[in-house]
Amino acid sequence: MPPPSPAVTTRTAHNADLPAITAIYAHHVLHGCASFEIEAPSVDEMARRMEALRAKHFPYLVAEQDGAVIGYAYAGPYHPRIAYRDTVEDSIYLAQESTGRGVGSMLLGALMADCVGRGFRQMMALVGDSANMPSIRLHERHGFRTVGTLQSVGYKFGRWLDVVLLQCELGSGDRTPPDRP
C-alpha cells in the first residue's frame, strides 16, 4: 500500500468538521456493513455523539487533505462498567475516495498514540462484517490480534453479519496497574 500523500495530516476534530464527518459516516451507514446502523444520523446527532465522547476525555481525530476532512477516528468506552475504564474501542471511517491510500493507518496510529498518552491500556476493534478484510488487515498491521468472532449478530442488506473482535495492548498494557483514577 502506498503511503498517504504528505499533504494528509491528522488533528483533533472540531465542530466545524461535523458536516464532513456526518457525510462520511452516512455513506458507510447507507452503503456498507462496517456500521450496523440502518439510517444515517443527522449532523446534530453526530455533534451530540462527539460531544459525549469529548466530555469524557476520549480522543476524536480527523484526517485532512487540502483543507478537506477525508476521514475520522475516535476512541470511546469499550463497556460502561467501571472496571473497563482502561479499555477503549476504536472507530475509523474514511471518505470513499480516500481508501487504500494509508489514511486509515495514519488515523489509527495517531489514535493509538493519543490513547497511550491518556493512559489507556487496551484497545478493542469491533469490525462489522467478517468479510471487511481491509479493516481487519489495518488493525493487524498496528498490532491487533483477532480474539473472537461473534457470528450472525447483525442483519443488514438482506444478510447476516458477523463482528470480528480484535485487541491491542497500549502502553504497558496489563504488566502494571493502571495509573488513571
C-alpha positions in Angstrom: 0.0 0.0 0.0 1.5 3.4 -0.9 2.0 5.9 1.9 -0.5 8.7 2.1 0.2 12.0 0.4 2.4 14.2 2.6 -0.4 16.7 2.4 -2.6 14.4 4.6 -2.5 15.4 8.3 -4.3 14.3 11.4 -5.6 16.6 14.1 -8.2 16.9 16.8 -11.7 17.2 15.3 -13.6 20.4 15.7 -17.3 21.2 15.5 -16.8 22.7 12.0 -15.8 19.2 10.8 -19.2 17.8 11.7 -20.8 18.2 8.2 -17.9 16.3 6.6 -17.8 13.7 9.4 -21.6 13.2 9.0 -21.3 12.8 5.3 -18.5 10.2 5.5 -20.5 8.2 8.1 -23.7 8.4 6.2 -22.0 6.8 3.2 -20.9 3.9 5.4 -24.3 3.5 7.0 -26.2 3.6 3.7 -23.8 1.5 1.6 -21.6 -0.6 3.9 -21.6 -3.0 6.8 -18.9 -1.5 9.0 -21.7 0.2 10.9 -24.8 -1.7 11.9 -26.9 1.5 11.8 -29.6 1.5 9.1 -30.4 5.2 9.0 -27.7 7.8 8.8 -27.7 10.2 11.8 -28.1 13.9 11.4 -25.3 16.5 11.9 -27.0 17.4 15.2 -26.9 13.7 16.3 -23.3 13.4 15.3 -22.5 16.5 17.2 -24.2 15.1 20.3 -22.1 11.9 20.0 -18.9 13.8 19.5 -19.5 16.0 22.5 -20.4 13.0 24.7 -17.0 11.4 23.9 -15.1 14.7 24.3 -16.8 15.4 27.6 -15.3 12.1 29.0 -11.9 13.0 27.6 -11.8 10.5 24.7 -9.9 11.4 21.5 -11.7 12.3 18.3 -9.5 12.9 15.3 -9.8 13.8 11.6 -7.5 13.3 8.6 -7.4 16.4 6.5 -6.0 17.0 3.0 -6.0 20.4 1.3 -8.4 21.7 3.9 -11.0 18.9 3.5 -11.8 16.2 6.0 -11.2 12.8 4.4 -11.6 10.5 7.4 -12.1 10.5 11.1 -11.4 8.2 14.1 -12.3 8.2 17.7 -12.0 6.1 20.8 -14.8 5.5 23.2 -15.6 3.3 26.1 -15.5 -0.4 25.4 -18.1 -1.1 28.1 -19.7 1.3 30.6 -18.8 -0.7 33.8 -16.1 1.0 35.8 -13.6 -2.0 35.6 -13.4 -1.4 31.8 -12.2 2.2 32.3 -8.8 1.5 30.9 -10.0 -0.2 27.7 -11.2 1.7 24.7 -12.9 0.8 21.4 -11.8 2.4 18.2 -13.8 3.6 15.2 -12.4 4.7 11.9 -14.3 5.9 8.8 -12.8 7.2 5.6 -14.3 9.1 2.7 -14.8 6.6 -0.2 -12.1 8.2 -2.4 -9.6 8.1 0.5 -9.5 4.3 1.0 -6.3 2.3 0.1 -4.0 5.4 0.5 -2.8 4.8 4.0 -5.1 7.4 5.6 -6.7 4.8 7.8 -3.3 3.7 9.0 -2.4 7.3 9.8 -5.6 7.8 11.8 -5.3 4.6 13.7 -1.6 5.2 14.6 -2.5 8.7 15.8 -5.5 7.5 17.7 -3.4 4.7 19.4 -0.7 7.2 20.4 -3.3 9.6 21.8 -4.9 6.8 23.8 -1.5 5.8 25.2 -0.9 9.4 26.2 -4.2 9.4 28.1 -3.2 6.3 30.0 -5.5 3.7 28.3 -4.1 0.1 28.4 -6.1 -1.9 25.8 -7.8 -1.0 22.6 -10.6 -3.1 21.1 -11.8 -3.1 17.5 -15.2 -4.5 16.7 -15.1 -4.9 12.9 -18.6 -5.2 11.3 -18.7 -7.9 8.7 -16.1 -10.6 8.8 -15.6 -10.0 5.0 -14.3 -6.5 5.8 -10.7 -7.6 5.3 -9.3 -4.1 4.7 -10.3 -3.1 8.3 -9.2 -6.4 9.8 -5.8 -6.1 8.0 -5.4 -2.4 9.0 -5.8 -3.4 12.6 -3.4 -6.3 12.3 -0.7 -4.1 10.8 -1.0 -2.0 14.0 -0.5 -5.0 16.3 -4.1 -6.1 16.9 -4.9 -9.7 17.1 -8.2 -11.4 16.5 -9.7 -12.6 19.8 -13.0 -13.8 18.5 -15.9 -13.6 16.1 -19.5 -13.0 17.0 -21.3 -14.9 14.3 -24.5 -13.6 12.7 -25.2 -10.9 15.3 -26.4 -8.2 12.9 -28.7 -8.2 9.9 -28.3 -5.6 7.2 -28.8 -5.6 3.4 -30.6 -8.9 3.5 -27.8 -10.9 5.1 -26.5 -11.9 8.5 -23.3 -10.2 9.6 -20.5 -11.2 12.0 -18.5 -8.9 14.2 -14.7 -9.7 14.4 -13.2 -8.7 17.7 -9.6 -7.6 17.7 -7.5 -6.4 20.6 -4.2 -4.5 21.1 -2.2 -3.7 24.1 -1.5 0.0 24.7 1.5 1.3 26.6 2.4 -1.1 29.4 -0.8 -3.0 28.9 -1.5 -5.4 31.8 2.1 -5.5 33.1 1.5 -2.8 35.6 -1.6 -1.4 37.4 -3.4 1.4 35.7 -2.3 4.9 36.5 -5.6 6.5 35.7 -8.1 7.1 38.6 
